[in-house]
Amino acid sequence: MASYISDELIDRISERADIVEIISHYLPLKKAGKNYKALCPFHQEKTPSFMVSPEKQLFHCFGCGAGGNVFNFVMKWEKISFPEAVKMIGEKVGISVAVINEEAGKGVLKEELYRTNERVADLFQQELKRMVSAKKYLKQRGFIPEVIDKFRVGWAPTSGDFLKMVRAKGISLENLKKLSLLIPSQKGDGWYAWFRQRIIFPIFTPEGRICGFGGRILDNGLPKYLNSSSSLLFDKSRILYGLNFSKEAIRQEEEVILVEGYTDVMTLHQRGIKNVVASLGTSLTSSQARLIKRYTGHVFIAYDQDKAGISATLRGIDLLLEANLEIRIISMPRGVDPADLVNREGEGSFLKRKDEALAYFDYRLNLEIQKRPSLRREDKIEIIEEVF
């Protein structure tokens, strides 16, 4: 999608952003004469060769050659585009950057829609404080208040209450419609809320902005989980839930654990296992696989190993292999997800299973062997044909 930021605004941000201060958010810098030094984050080294010049507002690594201005650093570290880096640094220095999405052709500012999502998330969070049954559910799932607040979990009220609240707070109904948070009534006589009486999990971009929401119903109603519809901000096929919280841990561990849902990410994060993202269900996409590739080359799949989970694992493996990622599969008990396993047996049990994770070939071989109670000569031939 084409986007535009004025040169004047870029210059304003560049003048206000101190490269030493910005890079200090990412690296521990040490004074070295007029400059600052650190171990380079872009290649492995034991002696610091990464230098930052406050006078020139530039960085340079004498080991790998990486260098440039503050925008170049953030682009390379965050693995984002130039407009995204400008927006991110603008937020750090208190300058709002509105990027017009020219392809949409409607003059809608994405920045305004992000602000709308923020206000709606605040509303949902306030509603959770009053909803006893939702708080009870979260407590039963083992979540502590600090994690609930960090992931900004909330509660969606009834449609009528939602409409009253957004009107009272002056939230634009037009923006809510563009975000598909309000949808037309089937009777054609008004609008109603997309999320109604569900626990709400805000979905974030890798930079930490709310692009959509996911909702879980508490009773036996269907669908059990419901995500935002596609909008100018939200495309489920391109988002990995929890990446904003886990990207630094993924870089440090040089691997990622791929799970299915919100509560898996939150539970593992709460137990100190932070290099985790969710595919928002079992349908991993090629875009999500490429997004993983931006941060690591090693993936551990921890999907539920029921029939649907096995099928999803196999589909995901194909996409991850196409992205040239190294894959291992964590053996999960049938019908048990990572959140359940950790709550029942502790994080040690999950990490032990991770240590014993199977390579792709071994996983496929085990699946085929499990289908056959005996291993006659004919069975062995069939297994070879299935795997190869």
C-alpha positions in Angstrom: 0.0 0.0 0.0 1.3 3.5 -0.9 1.8 5.9 1.9 3.1 9.4 2.3 4.8 11.4 5.1 5.8 15.0 4.4 9.6 15.8 4.3 8.9 18.6 6.7 7.5 16.2 9.3 10.4 13.8 8.8 12.8 16.7 9.4 11.0 17.8 12.6 11.2 14.3 14.0 14.9 13.9 13.0 15.7 17.2 14.7 13.9 16.2 17.9 15.1 12.6 18.1 18.5 12.1 19.8 20.1 8.9 18.3 21.8 8.1 21.6 18.6 8.3 23.6 16.7 6.3 21.0 19.3 3.5 20.7 19.6 3.4 24.5 16.1 2.0 24.6 17.4 -1.0 22.7 21.1 -1.4 23.8 23.2 -0.6 26.9 25.5 2.2 25.5 28.8 3.1 27.2 30.6 6.4 26.9 33.8 6.2 24.8 35.3 9.6 24.4 32.9 11.8 22.4 31.0 8.7 21.3 29.2 5.7 22.7 29.9 2.1 22.1 28.1 -1.3 22.5 28.2 -4.9 21.3 26.7 -4.8 17.8 23.1 -6.2 17.8 23.3 -7.1 14.1 26.1 -9.7 14.4 27.8 -11.7 17.1 30.9 -10.3 18.7 32.8 -10.3 22.0 34.5 -6.9 21.7 32.3 -3.8 21.1 32.6 -2.4 17.6 29.3 -0.6 17.4 29.7 3.1 17.8 27.1 5.9 18.1 28.0 9.5 17.4 25.9 12.1 19.2 27.6 14.9 17.2 26.9 13.4 13.8 23.7 11.6 14.9 24.9 8.4 13.2 25.7 4.9 14.2 28.3 2.5 12.6 29.6 -1.0 13.3 33.2 -1.5 12.4 32.6 -5.3 12.5 29.7 -5.8 10.1 29.5 -2.4 8.4 25.9 -1.6 9.5 25.3 2.1 9.9 23.1 5.1 9.2 20.9 7.5 11.1 18.2 6.9 13.8 15.6 5.8 11.2 18.0 3.3 9.7 18.7 1.8 13.1 15.0 1.4 14.0 14.2 0.0 10.6 17.0 -2.6 10.9 16.2 -3.5 14.6 12.5 -3.7 14.3 12.6 -5.0 10.7 10.0 -2.4 9.5 9.7 0.0 6.6 10.8 3.6 6.6 7.3 5.1 7.2 6.8 2.7 10.1 10.1 3.8 11.6 9.2 7.4 11.2 5.9 6.8 13.0 7.5 4.8 15.8 10.2 7.4 16.4 7.7 10.2 16.2 5.7 8.6 19.0 8.8 8.4 21.1 9.5 12.1 20.7 5.9 13.3 21.0 5.1 14.0 17.3 2.0 12.4 15.9 2.5 11.0 12.4 -0.6 10.5 10.3 0.1 8.4 7.2 -2.6 8.6 4.6 -3.4 5.3 3.0 -3.6 6.3 -0.6 -4.8 2.9 -1.9 -7.9 3.1 0.3 -8.9 6.2 -1.6 -11.2 7.4 1.1 -9.1 10.0 2.9 -9.3 7.9 6.0 -6.4 8.4 8.4 -5.1 5.2 9.8 -3.9 7.1 12.8 -7.4 8.2 13.6 -8.6 4.6 13.4 -5.8 3.4 15.7 -6.9 6.1 18.2 -10.5 4.8 18.0 -9.3 1.2 18.7 -7.4 2.6 21.8 -10.5 4.3 23.1 -12.6 1.1 22.6 -10.0 -1.0 24.3 -10.1 1.4 27.3 -13.9 1.0 27.4 -13.6 -2.8 27.3 -11.0 -2.8 30.1 -13.3 -0.7 32.3 -16.2 -3.0 31.6 -14.2 -6.0 32.7 -13.8 -4.5 36.2 -17.6 -4.7 36.6 -18.1 -8.1 35.1 -17.8 -10.7 37.9 -18.3 -13.8 35.7 -15.5 -12.7 33.3 -13.1 -12.0 36.1 -13.9 -15.3 37.7 -13.2 -17.1 34.3 -9.8 -15.4 34.0 -8.9 -16.3 37.6 -9.9 -19.9 37.0 -7.5 -19.9 34.0 -4.8 -18.8 36.4 -4.2 -15.3 35.1 -2.8 -12.7 37.6 -4.1 -9.1 37.4 -0.7 -7.8 36.1 -0.8 -10.0 33.0 -4.5 -9.2 32.4 -3.6 -5.5 32.5 -0.5 -6.0 30.3 -2.4 -7.7 27.6 -5.3 -5.2 28.1 -7.9 -7.9 28.4 -11.5 -6.5 28.6 -15.2 -7.3 28.3 -17.6 -6.4 25.5 -21.1 -5.5 26.9 -24.4 -5.9 25.2 -24.8 -4.2 21.9 -27.2 -1.6 23.4 -24.8 -0.8 26.2 -21.9 -0.6 23.8 -23.7 2.0 21.7 -24.7 4.0 24.7 -21.1 4.1 26.0 -19.4 5.0 22.7 -21.9 7.8 22.2 -21.4 9.1 25.7 -17.6 9.1 25.2 -17.9 10.8 21.8 -16.3 8.0 19.8 -17.0 8.3 16.1 -19.6 5.9 14.9 -18.3 6.2 11.4 -14.8 5.1 12.5 -16.4 2.1 14.4 -18.2 1.1 11.2 -14.9 1.4 9.2 -13.3 -0.9 11.8 -16.3 -3.3 11.6 -16.9 -2.8 15.4 -20.4 -1.8 14.3 -22.2 -3.7 11.6 -25.6 -3.1 10.0 -28.6 -4.9 11.4 -30.0 -7.7 9.3 -33.3 -5.9 9.5 -31.7 -2.9 7.9 -32.9 -0.5 10.7 -29.7 0.3 12.5 -26.4 -0.9 13.7 -25.2 -3.3 16.3 -21.9 -4.2 18.0 -19.8 -6.9 16.4 -18.5 -8.0 19.9 -21.2 -8.7 22.4 -20.8 -10.3 25.9 -17.4 -11.7 25.2 -14.0 -11.5 26.9 -12.0 -9.3 24.7 -8.3 -9.7 23.8 -6.9 -6.7 21.9 -4.7 -7.8 18.9 -1.6 -5.7 18.4 0.8 -4.9 15.6 4.4 -5.8 16.1 4.9 -2.2 17.1 2.3 -2.5 19.9 -0.7 -0.7 18.3 -4.1 -2.2 18.5 -5.2 -3.2 15.1 -8.1 -5.5 16.0 -9.8 -7.6 18.7 -10.6 -11.2 19.5 -13.5 -12.3 21.7 -14.3 -15.4 23.6 -17.8 -16.3 24.7 -18.2 -17.7 28.3 -21.2 -20.0 27.7 -21.7 -22.7 25.1 -22.7 -20.3 22.3 -21.0 -20.3 18.9 -18.7 -19.3 17.7 -16.5 -19.8 20.7 -13.9 -17.4 19.4 -14.6 -14.4 17.2 -12.0 -12.0 15.6 -12.4 -8.6 14.1 -13.4 -8.5 10.5 -10.9 -7.3 7.9 -10.5 -3.5 8.0 -8.0 -0.9 7.0 -6.0 -1.9 10.1 -6.7 -5.6 10.5 -5.8 -8.5 8.3 -5.8 -11.7 10.4 -3.6 -13.5 7.9 -0.8 -11.1 8.5 -0.9 -10.8 12.3 0.8 -13.0 14.9 -0.8 -12.5 18.3 1.7 -11.5 21.0 4.6 -10.6 18.7 4.7 -7.1 20.2 5.4 -8.7 23.6 7.7 -11.5 22.5 9.9 -10.1 19.7 12.8 -9.2 21.9 12.7 -12.7 23.6 12.5 -14.3 20.2 15.7 -12.5 19.1 17.4 -13.4 22.3 16.4 -17.1 22.3 16.8 -17.2 18.5 13.6 -19.3 18.3 9.9 -18.9 18.6 7.1 -21.2 20.0 4.0 -21.1 17.8 0.7 -21.8 19.6 -3.0 -21.4 18.6 -4.6 -18.9 20.8 -4.5 -15.8 23.1 -4.6 -17.7 26.4 -1.7 -19.9 25.4 0.5 -16.9 24.8 -0.6 -15.2 28.0 -0.2 -18.3 30.1 3.3 -19.1 28.9 4.3 -15.4 29.1 3.1 -15.3 32.7 5.2 -18.4 33.5 8.3 -16.8 32.0 8.3 -18.4 28.6 8.1 -15.2 26.5 9.3 -16.2 23.0 5.7 -17.2 22.1 3.3 -16.1 19.4 -0.2 -17.4 18.3 -1.5 -17.8 14.7 -5.0 -16.8 15.8 -6.3 -20.3 15.3 -4.9 -23.3 13.4 -4.8 -21.8 9.9 -1.2 -20.5 9.6 -0.7 -18.4 6.5 2.3 -17.8 4.2 2.3 -14.1 5.4 2.6 -15.2 9.0 5.4 -17.6 8.1 7.3 -14.8 6.4 6.7 -12.5 9.5 8.2 -15.2 11.7 11.2 -15.3 9.3 11.9 -11.6 10.1 12.7 -12.5 13.7 14.1 -16.0 13.7 14.9 -19.1 11.6 13.8 -21.7 14.2 10.2 -22.6 15.1 8.7 -24.9 17.7 5.0 -25.8 16.9 2.9 -26.4 19.9 -0.6 -27.0 18.6 -3.2 -29.3 20.2 -2.6 -32.8 18.8 -6.2 -33.7 18.2 -7.3 -34.4 14.6 -7.8 -30.8 13.7 -4.5 -29.8 15.4 -2.5 -32.5 13.6 -4.0 -31.4 10.2 -3.1 -27.8 11.1 0.4 -28.8 12.2 1.0 -30.5 8.8 -0.3 -27.5 6.9 1.8 -25.2 8.9 4.9 -27.3 8.4 4.6 -26.9 4.6 4.3 -23.1 4.8 7.2 -22.8 7.3 9.4 -25.0 5.1 8.6 -22.8 2.1 9.8 -19.9 4.2 13.1 -21.8 4.8 12.5 -22.1 8.5 13.8 -24.9 10.7 10.9 -26.7 12.4 10.4 -28.9 15.4 7.1 -30.2 16.8 6.3 -30.3 20.5 4.3 -33.4 21.4 1.2 -32.2 23.3 -1.3 -34.6 25.0 -4.4 -35.1 22.9 -7.0 -32.4 23.6 -4.7 -30.4 25.8 -3.3 -27.0 24.8 -0.1 -25.4 26.2 -2.1 -23.2 28.6 -3.9 -26.2 30.1 -0.6 -28.2 30.3 1.3 -25.5 32.1 -1.5 -24.8 34.5 -1.8 -28.5 35.4 1.8 -29.7 35.3 3.9 -26.4 35.5 6.1 -24.8 33.0 8.8 -27.4 33.6 6.6 -30.1 31.9 6.1 -27.9 28.9 9.8 -27.1 28.6 10.7 -30.8 28.9 8.4 -31.5 26.0 10.0 -28.7 24.1 13.5 -30.2 24.7 12.2 -33.5 23.3 10.5 -31.9 20.3 10.6 -33.9 17.1 12.1 -32.9 13.8 9.8 -32.8 10.9 10.8 -36.3 9.5 10.5 -38.0 12.9 7.1 -36.4 13.5 5.7 -37.5 10.2 7.2 -41.0 10.7 5.5 -41.3 14.2 2.2 -40.2 12.8 2.3 -42.9 10.1 3.4 -45.6 12.6 0.5 -44.7 15.0 -1.9 -45.4 12.2 -0.8 -49.0 11.9 -1.0 -51.4 15.0 1.3 -53.9 13.3 4.3 -53.2 11.1 4.3 -55.9 8.4 6.4 -55.5 5.3 3.5 -53.9 3.4 3.0 -51.4 6.3 6.7 -50.3 6.1 6.4 -49.8 2.3 3.2 -47.6 2.8 5.0 -45.5 5.5 7.9 -44.8 3.3 5.6 -43.8 0.5 3.6 -41.5 2.8 6.6 -39.8 4.3 8.6 -39.4 1.1 
